[in-house]
Amino acid sequence: MGIRLVIILILLVVLYYLGKQVYQLLLGSGKPTDKPGAISAGVDLTQDPVCLTYVSKARAISTKRNGETHYFCSEHCAAEFENRAA
């Protein structure tokens, strides 16, 4: 009788966690996914030529030189790029 009760409790716990996972997959976790600075999947990324970090083209600072567009993560990197080219 005691072993049967322990097995039933373990099964109930396992079913609870499985149900919780299915609920989160189907209805979402309820947590916000848009964190400040977070980049979503499918965003067009480009590499900053100065600090070599990746930045989304939508949020990047861009400059054109010789018909080519360059994207930067910050004003500092854009200014550094201009100083190097001068």
C-alpha positions in Angstrom: 0.0 0.0 0.0 2.8 2.4 0.9 4.8 1.8 -2.4 1.6 2.2 -4.4 0.9 5.6 -2.8 4.5 6.8 -3.5 4.2 5.8 -7.1 0.9 7.6 -7.5 2.4 10.8 -5.9 5.4 10.6 -8.3 3.1 10.2 -11.3 0.9 13.1 -10.2 4.0 15.4 -9.9 5.2 14.3 -13.3 1.8 14.9 -14.8 1.7 18.3 -13.2 5.0 19.4 -14.7 4.2 17.9 -18.1 0.8 19.7 -18.1 2.6 23.0 -17.1 5.0 22.6 -20.0 2.2 21.9 -22.5 0.3 24.9 -21.2 3.3 27.2 -21.6 4.0 25.9 -25.1 0.4 26.4 -26.3 -0.6 29.6 -24.5 2.8 31.2 -23.9 4.6 31.7 -20.6 2.9 34.9 -19.7 6.3 36.6 -19.4 7.2 39.5 -21.6 9.5 38.6 -24.4 10.5 42.1 -25.5 13.3 42.9 -23.2 15.1 46.2 -23.7 17.8 45.7 -26.2 16.7 42.2 -27.1 16.8 41.2 -30.8 14.0 39.0 -32.1 14.5 36.1 -34.4 14.5 37.0 -38.1 15.9 40.5 -37.6 18.4 41.6 -40.3 21.7 41.9 -38.4 24.9 43.5 -39.6 28.4 43.7 -38.0 29.7 47.0 -36.7 33.0 47.6 -38.6 34.6 49.2 -35.5 33.8 47.1 -32.5 32.7 44.0 -34.4 29.4 43.6 -32.5 26.2 42.7 -34.3 23.4 45.3 -34.5 20.0 45.2 -36.1 19.8 47.5 -39.2 16.6 49.0 -37.9 18.3 50.2 -34.7 21.7 50.9 -36.1 23.3 54.3 -36.8 24.1 54.4 -40.5 26.4 56.4 -42.7 27.1 56.3 -46.4 30.5 56.4 -47.9 31.4 55.9 -51.5 27.9 54.6 -52.2 28.2 52.0 -49.5 26.1 52.0 -46.3 27.9 51.3 -43.0 26.0 50.4 -39.8 27.2 51.2 -36.3 26.0 50.2 -32.8 26.7 53.7 -31.3 27.6 57.3 -32.2 31.1 56.6 -30.7 31.7 53.8 -33.3 30.4 55.9 -36.1 32.8 58.8 -35.1 35.7 56.3 -34.8 35.0 55.0 -38.2 35.0 58.5 -39.7 38.3 59.4 -37.8 40.0 56.2 -39.2 38.9 57.1 -42.8 40.2 60.7 -42.6 
